[in-house]
Amino acid sequence: MTWQQTIDEEKDIAFEEGMKQGIEQGIEQGIEQGIERGVYRAKIDDAKAMLADGLSLAKISEYVGLPEDVLRGEILSAQEDDGNR
């Protein structure tokens, strides 16, 4: 094997390892983002149930750990979506 062939082979191996590492990191990030979205959606669903039970938005915000303006926006958005169906 020539010196150039050895270098080319090493480049190919390094490229493949880099691709594998990049894919693994992408998968990990995707899983992490999916979990975060799921937790967020669960908080919004809980907030909607609490609001339906008559709790104040301030108290709901305290319980679920999301700001009132975020809850207001999510709930209004959901009500608009339900109205368009």
FENWOPE-V667755 format. One record per helix or strand. SS is the DSSP state (A for helix, B for strand). FROM is the first residue (numbers start at 1). TO is the last residue. If there is no record, write none. Layout:
SS | FROM | TO
SS | FROM | TO
This chain:
A | 3 | 52
A | 57 | 64
A | 68 | 83
